[in-house]
Amino acid sequence: MPLKGTPVKRAAHAGLLAATYLPSILKGMWITLRHIFRRKVTMQYPEETWKLPDNYRGLPALVRDDQARVKCVACFLCEYVCPPKAIHIEAQEIPTGVEKGPKVFDINMLRCIMCGYCEEVCPEQAIFLTKEYTTVGVNREEMIYHKDRLLEMGGIRPDPIKKWAHLTAEAGSGTHR
């Protein structure tokens, strides 16, 4: 069977000058020379920080609603969707008896890649990516953020759905759908 197509054209031999890498070395030195005479910018890091863009994705954090209740209902969706498996959740029944909540909510920040999947999949808007980007720890145990630390980082966000008002009203009246 005859071959179909056109033969590949090979590049011509570059010559002796290109074989010595001299043009590449001179180009690199020219770039260095240009940068030597530019104005230097030094940021005093702890006091000065970068202005982050609006769409910056930093460390994940849990949030509370207006009445300081944990918004997470331990549905395990964020744990399931997390690519590096950085999230660990254990559920418990909460005192209202209506839903469950997280007994344990840990995020291993050494594994977290700040992808935002946990925020996207959360049906209760309980986990958000903050603008925080500094993670400091002396050992691995300090880099596992527990529920209390995550709630402290997240703070309080208003709940536009007000689901607790509906759920506690139904539980108090004894009518269920």
N, C-alpha and C positions, 0 to 999 in steps of 0.2 A: 504494500500500500504506500503510495507516495505521501510525503510530508506536506502539510498545508501550512500556510502562513509565510511571513517574511523573516529573513534572518535578522538577528539582533546586531545593531551597529555598535561596535566597541569604540570607546573613546581613544583618541590618538594619544600616543605617548607624550607626557607633559614636558619632558625635556630634563636636562641636567639641573637647571636652576630650581625647578619645582621638586625634584628628588632630594634636594638638600634641605627642604622645608624653610628656606630663607624667606620667601614671601610671607609665609604664615607667621614667622617669628617677627618680622618687621611690622606686620599688621597688628599683632598683639602689643608690641612696644609702642606703636602709635596710639592705640586706645589707652594704654597706661599713661602716656605722656599727656594726653588730653585731660584725663581725670586728675592728674597731679595739681593742676592749676585751678581747678574748680573750688568754689566756696564749700567748706566742710560743714556738715550739719551734725551736731551732737545733741542727743536728747538725754536729759538727766532723768533716768527711768523711774525711780519710785515717785518722784515729784511730778514729772511730766509723763503723760501717756499718749498713745496714738489716738486720733479721732477715728473711731470705728465706723464703717458704713452701716446704714440702716438694716441691711440684710445679713449682717454678720451673725454667724452661728457660734456661740461659745459653749460654756458648760451647761448641761441640763440641770433644772431645779424643779422641785415640786412647789405648788402654790396652795394657798388657803383661800376660802371665799370671804365675803364681807363679814361673816360672823365667826371667823377664825377656825372654821372646820376644814379638815383636809378634803380636797376635792376628789382625790383618787378613790376609785371604787374597787381596786384590785381586780381588774378584768383580765390582766396578764397580756394584753395586746402589745404593750411596749416591750415586754420581755420576749415575746414571741418574734417580733419583727426586728429586734436589734441584731444587726449583722455580726458583730464580734461577741455577742452574748455577754454584754457588760452589765445588764440589769438583772437583779434577783428580787423576786417578790414572794412574800408569804401572806396569805389573807387571814382575816379574822372578822367575826361579826361585830358590828359597831353598836353602841348602846341604843340607838333608835330602833333597831330591829328591822329596819326597812331594807338596808343594803349591807354589803360587806365593805371593809376597808383594809388598808395595808397594815399588817402587824410588823412586817419587815419590808423595807424598800431600800435596797442598796444599789449603788452604781459604782462600778470599778472604773475610776477615771484613767487608769493605765490602759484599759481596753477601749474606752469610749472614743469614737472617731468623730463625734459631733456632727453626725450625718443629718439629724433632724427627723428621722423616721419615727421616733417615739412621740415627738410633738405632733406629727401629722396624723398618726393613727389613734391618738387618745380621744375617746368619745366625750370625755368630761372636761377637756381643756385643763387637765391637772398638771401637765408637765410642759415646761417651756425651756427653750434655749436662751440663756442669758447673754449679756455682753461680756461676762467675765471670761478671761482667758488665762489667768495665772493659777496654776495648780502647783502647790509646793508640799512636799512630804519627805520625811527623813527615811521612812521605810514603806513597804507595800501596804501595811495595814492602814496607814494614814491616808492612802490614796483611794481607799474604799469609803465613799461618802454614804453615811447612813441617813435614815429618814429625817432625823432632827436637823442635821446639817443641810440637807436638801431643802427642807421647809424654810429654814433660816435664809438661805440664798434666794429662794423664790419670793418670799413675802406674801402679801395679800393682793389678789386681783379680783376685781368685781365680777360677779357671776351674772351674765346677762340672761341666763335661762331661768334662774331661781327655782331649780328643781327641788330643793329641800322644802320649800313652802308647799309645793304640790304633794310631795311624798309624806310629810308630817301631817298635813291636813287629812289625807286619805287614811293614814294609820290611826289618827285620833278619832275619826268618825266611824271607823270600822268598815267602810265601803272600799272594796277593791275592784278593779276593772278586770 
